Amino acid sequence: MRRLLTRLALLLFIASLSFSQVLPSSHHISQTMPIVSPQIGSPQKELAADRPGEGSQAKRQSFTQPDGSPAAQSNSWKLLATLPGVIHDIAFPTAKIGYAVGEQGEVFKTTNGGNTWVQQTLGAAQSDYFYGVDAITTEKVIISGFYDSSNGDYGVFRWTEDGGSTWSSDMSPGPEWLQQVRFVKKQDGIIIPLAASGSGPTTASYTTDGGGAVADWQSAVADPSGAWFGAQFSLLNDLHARAAGVNFCTSLTGGSQWSCVPSVDSVFDGPVFFLNDKYGWVGGGEISPNVEGWMHVTTNGGKTWSGRTLDGPWPIRSVLFLTSKIGWAGGGNVYSDVGGVYFSTDGGNTWSVDVTTNSEMGSCAQHAIAGGHHQLWCAGFNYNGNFNSVIYSTQY
């Protein structure tokens, strides 16, 4: 009997140890959208995931935290313009002509490299929230996002064929809110959605013939789980696409077929940038329970990924690399007035702050200029009684 009691006590002790290691779940929020207060009866959508309470914190301990000081090889950034509202994406088909899109139907165009911007006139766009723009040429431009009002909500895109003088009305491929749109070779394009509109899978829209009309777009299951994606995704000329959020999903067929694996980061992912099928980067970040951002690197096409090479004080929303070594990662959090752009000269293995903007930097673009240099632009938004957006630029 004594031996039985001893064994029972030992089993209870082991069970208590196992129970003590079961950690409560923590609710991590990447962001909410739209940013500007939505219509009555149409609440913001939360991009979030529940993760083990201690998992990500334990992982962070081994990562380098940038101290906020400029990089040894920092770049000289200039604030070119301040625009009203919330800008989410920019595109520059030349070093002079560029487009910027945002919430409540805002579309701007510049013809002098971003120094001044003219707001475009779009009909019935006040309830449109544009999160993506791609300039196929200086004249042919597509913008994407969603319509959100008390009357309903659904994904939308519009085209201009004359450089913004006139725009089509909203065209909708379905109920899912749309984010960024990207084209290669002028005919092949993908629009990444936010998430599934209901309990079904998340479907991406793709086209192989220019996407000028709704009938030119087809849908494919991008994530069977219905989980959300970050706004920035990668589409290469060989039609290989990568998008990430709760999961990391890949298409090798221009968006017609996808496969998914868990997110690279233990919390979740966000923006994805691939230079080619070898070098790639994925960022991410959260605004709750902490305000922080992270970066990961792959040098073998995503077969393996680094740990966090950046664990900084603001979420990462945009990634851009010129070479396998030189790149930037922008981000921020509008709700705590932090943000800026990080710079890396070693392929994203180490990072330093290149510019502090105190704005949530959500999109960066570049264009080659004379002398083998590149002009870069990054756009973000802030709140100081009103929402305003900023356009910063530098040469490299």
N, C-alpha and C positions, 0 to 999 in steps of 0.2 A: 504493500500500500504506500509506504514511504517513497519507494522508487517511482510509483505512478504519479504521486503528487509532485515530486521533483520534476519529472518529465513534463507534466502539465504546466507547472510554473515556468519552465524554460520556453515552452511553446507560446505561452501568453506574453513573455518578455520579448520574444522574436517578433510576434505579431504587433506588439506595441511599437517596436522600432520601425517596422514596415509602414504602419499607419502614420507614424510621425513624419515619414518621408513623402507622403502624398500631399502635394502642395496645392493651395487654392488657385483657381484660375484667375488671371488678370486680364482686364479688358483694355486692349491697345487700340487707339484711334489714330489713323493716319491723317485724315482730314475730313471735312464736311463739304458738301456742295449742293447747290451753288453757294457762293460766298455772300453776295448781296441778298438781303432778306427776301425769301421767296414769297409767292403769292399766298394769301390766306387760304388755309385748307390744303396747302402743298408744302409739307415740312422739308427741311434739308435732309439729304441722305448722308449717312455716316459710313465712311470706309473704315472698317475695323475688323478685328479678329481677337478671339480669346486664346490666350496662351498660358502655359504654366507660370505661376507667379514669380518664381526665382530663376527660371531658365535663362532669360536674356540677360539678367543682371549678372549672373555668374559668368556668362560668356564675355561680357564687356570688360571684365577686369584685365584682360590681357591685351587690350587695344590701346593704341596711341591716341591721346586726346590733343588736338591742335590747341595751342595756347592763344590763338587769335592774332599773333604777330604776323606781319607781311612775310611772304616767301622771299628767300634770298634772290630769286629771279622773278620778282613780282612784276606785274604789268600795270601800266598807267590807264586806269579806267576813267571815263568821263560821263557824267550825267548829261545825256543829250536832250531829253524831253521828259516832261511830266504831263500825263494825260488823265482825263477824268475817268472814273470807273475802275473796273477790274479786268485787266488784260491777262489772258491765259496762254496765248501762243503767238509766235511771230514767224515770218518767212521772208527771205530776201533772195529773189531770183537774180539780182545783180547787186553790186556794191552800193548802188544808189537807190534802187526801187525796193520797197519793202511793204509788208502788210502786217497789221496787228489786229487781233480779234479778242473779244471778251464778252462779258455778261450784259444782259439787257440790250442785245442787238448791236453792240458797238463794233464797228469795223473802221480802221484807220489805214491810210496810205501815206508813205513818204516817197519823195522823188529826189531827196538830197542826202541820202545815207542815214536818215533818222534824226536829223536836226530839227525838222518841223514835220508835223503830221496833219493831214486833212481827214476829217471824219466823212465816211461814205454814207450815202443815203440809201437805206434799205426800207422797203415797204413792209408794214406790219411785223416789225422785228422786236418790239419792246419786250415780249415774253420769250425771246430766243436767248439762249445762253451758249455762246460759241466758245468751244474749248480747243478747236483745231483749225489750222489754215495751212494750205500747201499751194505754192505758186508753181504751176506747171511751166508757164512762161511769164513774162512780164504782164501779159494781157489776160491769160487764162488762169483763174484762181478758184479753188474750192475751199469753202469753209464748212465746219461741221460742229454739231453740238446737240442741243435739245430744246424743245418748246416746253415751258412749264408755267401753267396758270391754273386758276381755279376751275377752268373748263377741261383740264386734262394735261397730260404730258406724254411726249414721245420724241424719238430721235429725229434730227433734221440735218439737211445739208443744202447749200446753195452754191451756184456758180456765177461767175462773171466771165464774159468772153472779150470784154473791152477795157480791161484794166480798172474796173470798178465804177465806170460811168453808169452802168446798169447792172442789176443783179436779178437773178431768178427769184421766184417766191420759194417758200419752204418746200422741200421735197423730203418725204419720210420713208425710210426702208422698213420701219417697224417701231415697236414701243420702247425698245431699249435706248437709254440715253447714250449719245455718242460723244466720244472724246476726240483725240487727234486723228488726222487723216494724213496719209503719206502715199506718194506715187513714185514709181520708177519707170523709166522708159516711156513716159507720157501716157501709157495705156493701162498699166497694172497698178492698182491701188487697193489699200486696205483702210477701213475705218474701225478703230477699236472702241468697243462699247465700255460703259462704266461697269455694268454687271447685268445679270439676268433681270428681266422686268417682273418676273414672278418666281415661281418655284422650280422652273425649268433650267436648262443649261444657259450659259452665256454664249451668245452667238456674235461673231464678227461679220462685217460686210466686206466683200471683195469684188473687184471688177477686173476684167481682162481687156475691155474695149473702151476705156476712157471714162466710164461712169457718168456720162452726161445726163442720164435720166434714171429714174428709179428702176426701170426695167433692166438697166445695164448692171445692176448690183445683185449679187447672190449672197446668201447667208450660209455660214458653216458653224458648227459647234466648236467654239474656241476653248471653253472650259466646261466639261460636263457637270461640275459641281455648282455652277451658277455663281461662283465667287467674283469679286470685283478685280479690276485691273487698274494700275496706275495709268496716267494719261500718256506718257511718252513710251513709244515702242520702237522697235528697230525693223526696217525693211531694206534689205540689200538688193543690189541689181540682179542677183541670181534668184530673187524671189524668196529668199529665206527670211522669215519674220520671227521675232521674239517679243513677247509681252509678258508682264509680270505684275503680281499683286499678292493675293493670298497664295497663288500658285505661280509657277514659272512655265509658260506654254510656248511651244515652238511649232512653226509651220514651215515646211520645206517646199510648199507648193503654192506660194503666193496667197495664202489665206484660205485655200479650199479644204485643207485637212490640218488638224492640230493634234498635238500630244502634250500632256502636262505632267509635271512633277511638282513636289512641294517647293515652296519658295526657297530661294538661296539663303536668305537670312532666317533666323529662328523665329522672328516676329512676323514680318512680311516684307515684300519687295515694293518697288515703285518704278522709277524711270529705268529704261533699258537702252543702252547704246552699244552697237557692234560696229567696229571699224571694217571688219571682214569676217570670214567664218572662223577666224582664229582668235582675234583679240576682242574681248567684250567686257562690259561693265554693267553692274546693276546697283542702283541706289535705293534708298528708302528712308523712312522716318516716321515719327509719331508726334502727336501733340498732346497725348495723354496715354498713360499716367506720367510720362516724362516728355519733355520737349527735346528731341535729339534726332540726329540723322546718321546714316551709315553708307558705306560703299564696299562693294566686293569686286574682285577682278578674276577673269579667266584668260588664259593664254592658249587654251586648247579647244576653243569653240563651245565651252560650257560643259565639257566632260567632267571637269573638276573646277571648283571655285575656291578662292582664298577665304580666310576669315575676314572679319571687318578690318579694312585698311584705313578706315576713317570712322570715328565715333564722335561726332561734333555736336555743338549746342543748337543746331537747327535742322529740321528735316530736309532731305535732298529731294528736289522736284525735277531737276533737269541735268542731263549729262551730255557733254560734247567733247570729242577727241579729234584732233587733227592728224595725229600719227599714233603709233603704238606707245609713244612715250608722253606726248604733250596733250593735256586735256584739262577740262574745267567741270566742276559740279556746282550747280546753283540750287538755292533753296531758301527756306525761312518759314516763319509762322506769323501770319498777320495778326493773330490774337495776342501775341506777346511782343510784337515789334522787334523781331530779330530776323536777320537774313543777310545774304551776301553770296559770294562766289568763291569757291576753293580752286586752287591751281595745283597741278601735278606735273612734274617733269620726268617721272620714272614709271609711267604706265599706270598710275593710280595706286602704287604701293605706299606712297607717303603723300600727304597733302598739307598745304598751308593756305591761310586766308589771302585771297588776291584782292578782294574789295568787300567792305562792309557797307550794306545799303539800308539796313533796317527795314527791308521790304521782303516779301515772299517771292523769290525769283523762280518763276515757273517755266520759263522757256528761253533757250539760247539758240542762236543761229550764226552761221558764218558764210563768208564768200571770199574767194581768192581775189587778191589785188596785185598790182604790179610789184615786181621785185621779189617774187616768191613769198610774199607776205599774205596775211589773212586779216580781214576785218571781222570782228566778232561783236555781236549784240546780245544782251540779256535783258529780259523784261520781267518785271515783278509788280507787286501791288502792296499798298499799305493803307492804314486807316488812321486819320487824325481829325476826327469829327465828320469826315467824308472819306469815301474810298477814292484813292488816286493810284495811278500806275506810273512806273518809271521805266525809261529805256536807257541803259548804260551801254557803252561801247569801248573797245580797245583794239589796237592792232598788235599782231604778233608776226 
